[in-house]
Amino acid sequence: MVQNIGQRPALDVSITLDPAPRRARETAGHEIGKIKMLNEPVALIAPGQEMRVFYDDHSERMGREDLPSSHQVSLTYRDSSGNEYSESSVLDIEAMKGAMFTSVRTIHDIGKSLEKMNQTFSRSSVLGRAGKIQAEVSVESRVEHVQRIAEENSQQQERHRSLLKGLGFDNSDGVVALGPNAPGEAESGRGTEID
Protein backbone atom coordinates (compact mmCIF):
# COMPACT_ATOMS: atom_id res chain seq x y z
CA MET A 1 0.00 0.00 0.00
CA VAL A 2 1.18 3.48 -0.84
CA GLN A 3 -0.52 6.31 1.05
CA ASN A 4 -0.04 10.06 1.01
CA ILE A 5 0.06 10.92 4.72
CA GLY A 6 0.87 14.56 4.04
CA GLN A 7 -1.40 17.59 3.88
CA ARG A 8 -0.74 18.35 0.20
CA PRO A 9 -0.81 16.28 -3.00
CA ALA A 10 2.21 14.24 -4.00
CA LEU A 11 2.98 14.79 -7.69
CA ASP A 12 4.85 12.65 -10.24
CA VAL A 13 5.27 9.78 -7.79
CA SER A 14 7.74 7.11 -8.93
CA ILE A 15 7.84 3.81 -7.04
CA THR A 16 10.41 1.12 -7.68
CA LEU A 17 10.98 -2.22 -6.00
CA ASP A 18 14.31 -4.00 -6.38
CA PRO A 19 14.16 -6.84 -7.14
CA ALA A 20 10.85 -6.61 -9.01
CA PRO A 21 8.03 -8.40 -7.15
CA ARG A 22 6.72 -11.75 -8.38
CA ARG A 23 3.71 -13.71 -7.20
CA ALA A 24 3.72 -17.47 -6.64
CA ARG A 25 0.94 -17.76 -9.20
CA GLU A 26 0.79 -14.89 -11.69
CA THR A 27 -2.20 -14.23 -13.92
CA ALA A 28 -1.23 -13.50 -17.51
CA GLY A 29 -1.65 -9.81 -18.23
CA HIS A 30 -1.85 -8.93 -14.52
CA GLU A 31 1.70 -9.69 -13.35
CA ILE A 32 2.54 -7.64 -10.26
CA GLY A 33 5.91 -6.57 -11.66
CA LYS A 34 4.16 -5.02 -14.66
CA ILE A 35 1.55 -2.91 -12.87
CA LYS A 36 1.47 0.70 -14.01
CA MET A 37 2.24 2.31 -10.63
CA LEU A 38 5.56 0.39 -10.45
CA ASN A 39 6.58 1.20 -14.01
CA GLU A 40 5.33 4.72 -14.70
CA PRO A 41 5.09 7.82 -12.50
CA VAL A 42 1.71 8.37 -10.83
CA ALA A 43 0.59 11.90 -11.72
CA LEU A 44 -1.00 12.69 -8.33
CA ILE A 45 -1.71 11.03 -5.01
CA ALA A 46 -4.12 13.18 -2.98
CA PRO A 47 -3.73 13.71 0.78
CA GLY A 48 -5.03 10.59 2.56
CA GLN A 49 -5.35 8.64 -0.70
CA GLU A 50 -4.25 5.00 -0.63
CA MET A 51 -3.14 2.85 -3.53
CA ARG A 52 -3.43 -0.84 -2.64
CA VAL A 53 -2.21 -3.85 -4.57
CA PHE A 54 -2.62 -7.53 -3.74
CA TYR A 55 0.91 -8.89 -3.55
CA ASP A 56 0.57 -12.62 -2.87
CA ASP A 57 -0.84 -15.43 -0.77
CA HIS A 58 1.71 -16.50 1.85
CA SER A 59 0.48 -20.10 1.80
CA GLU A 60 1.35 -20.32 -1.91
CA ARG A 61 4.81 -18.87 -1.34
CA MET A 62 5.83 -21.43 1.29
CA GLY A 63 8.97 -23.27 0.25
CA ARG A 64 9.42 -21.16 -2.90
CA GLU A 65 13.05 -20.04 -2.74
CA ASP A 66 12.82 -18.69 -6.32
CA LEU A 67 10.54 -15.82 -5.25
CA PRO A 68 11.90 -12.58 -3.80
CA SER A 69 10.68 -11.83 -0.30
CA SER A 70 12.59 -8.62 0.44
CA HIS A 71 12.66 -5.50 -1.74
CA GLN A 72 14.49 -2.20 -1.65
CA VAL A 73 11.77 0.41 -2.15
CA SER A 74 12.60 3.78 -3.70
CA LEU A 75 10.04 6.55 -3.80
CA THR A 76 10.45 9.93 -5.47
CA TYR A 77 7.87 12.70 -5.72
CA ARG A 78 7.41 16.46 -5.59
CA ASP A 79 4.97 18.68 -3.77
CA SER A 80 2.80 21.46 -5.21
CA SER A 81 5.57 24.01 -4.50
CA GLY A 82 8.01 22.09 -6.68
CA ASN A 83 10.11 20.66 -3.83
CA GLU A 84 11.46 17.22 -4.71
CA TYR A 85 11.67 14.33 -2.26
CA SER A 86 13.33 10.95 -2.35
CA GLU A 87 12.72 8.23 0.21
CA SER A 88 13.80 4.63 0.53
CA SER A 89 12.92 1.71 2.74
CA VAL A 90 12.84 -2.05 2.80
CA LEU A 91 9.71 -4.12 2.17
CA ASP A 92 10.19 -7.54 3.76
CA ILE A 93 7.08 -9.63 3.26
CA GLU A 94 8.46 -12.32 5.54
CA ALA A 95 9.21 -9.95 8.44
CA MET A 96 6.41 -11.56 10.47
CA LYS A 97 7.24 -15.13 9.45
CA GLY A 98 6.44 -17.51 12.31
CA ALA A 99 4.41 -14.91 14.22
CA MET A 100 0.79 -15.35 15.22
CA PHE A 101 -1.77 -12.60 14.65
CA THR A 102 -5.45 -11.82 14.81
CA SER A 103 -7.62 -11.26 11.78
CA VAL A 104 -9.15 -7.91 10.91
CA ARG A 105 -12.43 -8.19 9.05
CA THR A 106 -13.47 -5.67 6.42
CA ILE A 107 -16.42 -5.04 4.12
CA HIS A 108 -14.78 -7.40 1.63
CA ASP A 109 -15.13 -10.25 4.14
CA ILE A 110 -18.85 -9.47 4.43
CA GLY A 111 -19.14 -9.65 0.65
CA LYS A 112 -17.40 -13.03 0.58
CA SER A 113 -19.70 -14.33 3.33
CA LEU A 114 -22.78 -13.15 1.45
CA GLU A 115 -21.55 -14.87 -1.70
CA LYS A 116 -21.08 -18.14 0.22
CA MET A 117 -24.57 -17.77 1.70
CA ASN A 118 -25.97 -17.17 -1.78
CA GLN A 119 -24.33 -20.34 -3.05
CA THR A 120 -25.67 -22.34 -0.10
CA PHE A 121 -29.21 -20.98 -0.44
CA SER A 122 -29.27 -21.50 -4.20
CA ARG A 123 -28.68 -25.22 -3.64
CA SER A 124 -31.17 -25.46 -0.76
CA SER A 125 -34.44 -27.34 -1.19
CA VAL A 126 -36.24 -25.15 1.38
CA LEU A 127 -36.39 -22.29 -1.09
CA GLY A 128 -38.83 -24.04 -3.40
CA ARG A 129 -38.67 -24.16 -7.15
CA ALA A 130 -37.90 -20.49 -7.66
CA GLY A 131 -34.68 -20.87 -5.66
CA LYS A 132 -34.97 -17.37 -4.25
CA ILE A 133 -35.26 -15.92 -0.81
CA GLN A 134 -35.75 -12.31 0.12
CA ALA A 135 -33.98 -10.97 3.16
CA GLU A 136 -33.94 -7.47 4.55
CA VAL A 137 -31.00 -6.57 6.74
CA SER A 138 -30.56 -3.50 8.88
CA VAL A 139 -27.62 -2.51 10.99
CA GLU A 140 -28.25 -0.13 13.86
CA SER A 141 -26.56 0.73 17.12
CA ARG A 142 -28.11 -0.20 20.46
CA VAL A 143 -29.15 3.44 21.01
CA GLU A 144 -30.78 3.61 17.55
CA HIS A 145 -32.56 0.31 18.24
CA VAL A 146 -33.99 1.53 21.58
CA GLN A 147 -35.10 4.81 19.99
CA ARG A 148 -36.74 3.03 17.07
CA ILE A 149 -38.63 0.60 19.35
CA ALA A 150 -39.82 3.48 21.58
CA GLU A 151 -41.05 5.40 18.52
CA GLU A 152 -42.82 2.32 17.13
CA ASN A 153 -44.52 1.72 20.52
CA SER A 154 -45.63 5.35 20.69
CA GLN A 155 -47.06 5.17 17.15
CA GLN A 156 -48.84 1.92 18.02
CA GLN A 157 -50.41 3.49 21.12
CA GLU A 158 -51.53 6.52 19.10
CA ARG A 159 -53.13 4.26 16.46
CA HIS A 160 -54.88 2.35 19.27
CA ARG A 161 -56.26 5.56 20.83
CA SER A 162 -57.39 6.80 17.41
CA LEU A 163 -59.15 3.49 16.69
CA LEU A 164 -60.97 3.56 20.05
CA LYS A 165 -62.04 7.15 19.47
CA GLY A 166 -63.29 6.29 15.98
CA LEU A 167 -65.39 3.47 17.44
CA GLY A 168 -66.97 5.83 19.96
CA PHE A 169 -64.89 4.78 22.95
CA ASP A 170 -63.52 7.68 24.87
CA ASN A 171 -61.16 6.57 27.60
CA SER A 172 -59.58 9.93 28.22
CA ASP A 173 -61.44 10.15 31.57
CA GLY A 174 -61.30 6.42 32.27
CA VAL A 175 -64.97 5.86 31.26
CA VAL A 176 -65.89 3.68 28.28
CA ALA A 177 -69.41 4.03 26.84
CA LEU A 178 -70.86 0.92 25.21
CA GLY A 179 -73.94 0.53 23.07
CA PRO A 180 -75.64 2.57 20.36
CA ASN A 181 -76.26 5.56 22.61
CA ALA A 182 -74.07 8.60 22.55
CA PRO A 183 -71.94 9.29 25.60
CA GLY A 184 -73.90 10.92 28.39
CA GLU A 185 -77.14 9.07 27.71
CA ALA A 186 -76.27 6.48 30.33
CA GLU A 187 -77.61 8.75 33.05
CA SER A 188 -81.09 8.40 31.61
CA GLY A 189 -80.81 4.61 31.70
CA ARG A 190 -80.66 4.16 27.92
CA GLY A 191 -76.94 3.38 27.74
CA THR A 192 -74.36 1.37 29.62
CA GLU A 193 -71.32 2.74 31.37
CA ILE A 194 -68.39 0.74 32.55
CA ASP A 195 -66.04 2.36 34.99
C-alpha positions as CSV (number, residue, x, y, z in Angstrom):
1,M,0.0,0.0,0.0
2,V,1.2,3.5,-0.8
3,Q,-0.5,6.3,1.0
4,N,0.0,10.1,1.0
5,I,0.1,10.9,4.7
6,G,0.9,14.6,4.0
7,Q,-1.4,17.6,3.9
8,R,-0.7,18.3,0.2
9,P,-0.8,16.3,-3.0
10,A,2.2,14.2,-4.0
11,L,3.0,14.8,-7.7
12,D,4.9,12.6,-10.2
13,V,5.3,9.8,-7.8
14,S,7.7,7.1,-8.9
15,I,7.8,3.8,-7.0
16,T,10.4,1.1,-7.7
17,L,11.0,-2.2,-6.0
18,D,14.3,-4.0,-6.4
19,P,14.2,-6.8,-7.1
20,A,10.8,-6.6,-9.0
21,P,8.0,-8.4,-7.2
22,R,6.7,-11.8,-8.4
23,R,3.7,-13.7,-7.2
24,A,3.7,-17.5,-6.6
25,R,0.9,-17.8,-9.2
26,E,0.8,-14.9,-11.7
27,T,-2.2,-14.2,-13.9
28,A,-1.2,-13.5,-17.5
29,G,-1.7,-9.8,-18.2
30,H,-1.8,-8.9,-14.5
31,E,1.7,-9.7,-13.3
32,I,2.5,-7.6,-10.3
33,G,5.9,-6.6,-11.7
34,K,4.2,-5.0,-14.7
35,I,1.5,-2.9,-12.9
36,K,1.5,0.7,-14.0
37,M,2.2,2.3,-10.6
38,L,5.6,0.4,-10.5
39,N,6.6,1.2,-14.0
40,E,5.3,4.7,-14.7
41,P,5.1,7.8,-12.5
42,V,1.7,8.4,-10.8
43,A,0.6,11.9,-11.7
44,L,-1.0,12.7,-8.3
45,I,-1.7,11.0,-5.0
46,A,-4.1,13.2,-3.0
47,P,-3.7,13.7,0.8
48,G,-5.0,10.6,2.6
49,Q,-5.4,8.6,-0.7
50,E,-4.3,5.0,-0.6
51,M,-3.1,2.9,-3.5
52,R,-3.4,-0.8,-2.6
53,V,-2.2,-3.9,-4.6
54,F,-2.6,-7.5,-3.7
55,Y,0.9,-8.9,-3.6
56,D,0.6,-12.6,-2.9
57,D,-0.8,-15.4,-0.8
58,H,1.7,-16.5,1.9
59,S,0.5,-20.1,1.8
60,E,1.3,-20.3,-1.9
61,R,4.8,-18.9,-1.3
62,M,5.8,-21.4,1.3
63,G,9.0,-23.3,0.3
64,R,9.4,-21.2,-2.9
65,E,13.0,-20.0,-2.7
66,D,12.8,-18.7,-6.3
67,L,10.5,-15.8,-5.3
68,P,11.9,-12.6,-3.8
69,S,10.7,-11.8,-0.3
70,S,12.6,-8.6,0.4
71,H,12.7,-5.5,-1.7
72,Q,14.5,-2.2,-1.6
73,V,11.8,0.4,-2.1
74,S,12.6,3.8,-3.7
75,L,10.0,6.5,-3.8
76,T,10.5,9.9,-5.5
77,Y,7.9,12.7,-5.7
78,R,7.4,16.5,-5.6
79,D,5.0,18.7,-3.8
80,S,2.8,21.5,-5.2
81,S,5.6,24.0,-4.5
82,G,8.0,22.1,-6.7
83,N,10.1,20.7,-3.8
84,E,11.5,17.2,-4.7
85,Y,11.7,14.3,-2.3
86,S,13.3,10.9,-2.3
87,E,12.7,8.2,0.2
88,S,13.8,4.6,0.5
89,S,12.9,1.7,2.7
90,V,12.8,-2.1,2.8
91,L,9.7,-4.1,2.2
92,D,10.2,-7.5,3.8
93,I,7.1,-9.6,3.3
94,E,8.5,-12.3,5.5
95,A,9.2,-10.0,8.4
96,M,6.4,-11.6,10.5
97,K,7.2,-15.1,9.5
98,G,6.4,-17.5,12.3
99,A,4.4,-14.9,14.2
100,M,0.8,-15.4,15.2
101,F,-1.8,-12.6,14.7
102,T,-5.5,-11.8,14.8
103,S,-7.6,-11.3,11.8
104,V,-9.1,-7.9,10.9
105,R,-12.4,-8.2,9.0
106,T,-13.5,-5.7,6.4
107,I,-16.4,-5.0,4.1
108,H,-14.8,-7.4,1.6
109,D,-15.1,-10.2,4.1
110,I,-18.8,-9.5,4.4
111,G,-19.1,-9.6,0.7
112,K,-17.4,-13.0,0.6
113,S,-19.7,-14.3,3.3
114,L,-22.8,-13.1,1.5
115,E,-21.6,-14.9,-1.7
116,K,-21.1,-18.1,0.2
117,M,-24.6,-17.8,1.7
118,N,-26.0,-17.2,-1.8
119,Q,-24.3,-20.3,-3.1
120,T,-25.7,-22.3,-0.1
121,F,-29.2,-21.0,-0.4
122,S,-29.3,-21.5,-4.2
123,R,-28.7,-25.2,-3.6
124,S,-31.2,-25.5,-0.8
125,S,-34.4,-27.3,-1.2
126,V,-36.2,-25.2,1.4
127,L,-36.4,-22.3,-1.1
128,G,-38.8,-24.0,-3.4
129,R,-38.7,-24.2,-7.1
130,A,-37.9,-20.5,-7.7
131,G,-34.7,-20.9,-5.7
132,K,-35.0,-17.4,-4.3
133,I,-35.3,-15.9,-0.8
134,Q,-35.7,-12.3,0.1
135,A,-34.0,-11.0,3.2
136,E,-33.9,-7.5,4.6
137,V,-31.0,-6.6,6.7
138,S,-30.6,-3.5,8.9
139,V,-27.6,-2.5,11.0
140,E,-28.2,-0.1,13.9
141,S,-26.6,0.7,17.1
142,R,-28.1,-0.2,20.5
143,V,-29.2,3.4,21.0
144,E,-30.8,3.6,17.6
145,H,-32.6,0.3,18.2
146,V,-34.0,1.5,21.6
147,Q,-35.1,4.8,20.0
148,R,-36.7,3.0,17.1
149,I,-38.6,0.6,19.4
150,A,-39.8,3.5,21.6
151,E,-41.1,5.4,18.5
152,E,-42.8,2.3,17.1
153,N,-44.5,1.7,20.5
154,S,-45.6,5.4,20.7
155,Q,-47.1,5.2,17.2
156,Q,-48.8,1.9,18.0
157,Q,-50.4,3.5,21.1
158,E,-51.5,6.5,19.1
159,R,-53.1,4.3,16.5
160,H,-54.9,2.3,19.3
161,R,-56.3,5.6,20.8
162,S,-57.4,6.8,17.4
163,L,-59.1,3.5,16.7
164,L,-61.0,3.6,20.0
165,K,-62.0,7.1,19.5
166,G,-63.3,6.3,16.0
167,L,-65.4,3.5,17.4
168,G,-67.0,5.8,20.0
169,F,-64.9,4.8,22.9
170,D,-63.5,7.7,24.9
171,N,-61.2,6.6,27.6
172,S,-59.6,9.9,28.2
173,D,-61.4,10.1,31.6
174,G,-61.3,6.4,32.3
175,V,-65.0,5.9,31.3
176,V,-65.9,3.7,28.3
177,A,-69.4,4.0,26.8
178,L,-70.9,0.9,25.2
179,G,-73.9,0.5,23.1
180,P,-75.6,2.6,20.4
181,N,-76.3,5.6,22.6
182,A,-74.1,8.6,22.5
183,P,-71.9,9.3,25.6
184,G,-73.9,10.9,28.4
185,E,-77.1,9.1,27.7
186,A,-76.3,6.5,30.3
187,E,-77.6,8.8,33.1
188,S,-81.1,8.4,31.6
189,G,-80.8,4.6,31.7
190,R,-80.7,4.2,27.9
191,G,-76.9,3.4,27.7
192,T,-74.4,1.4,29.6
193,E,-71.3,2.7,31.4
194,I,-68.4,0.7,32.5
195,D,-66.0,2.4,35.0
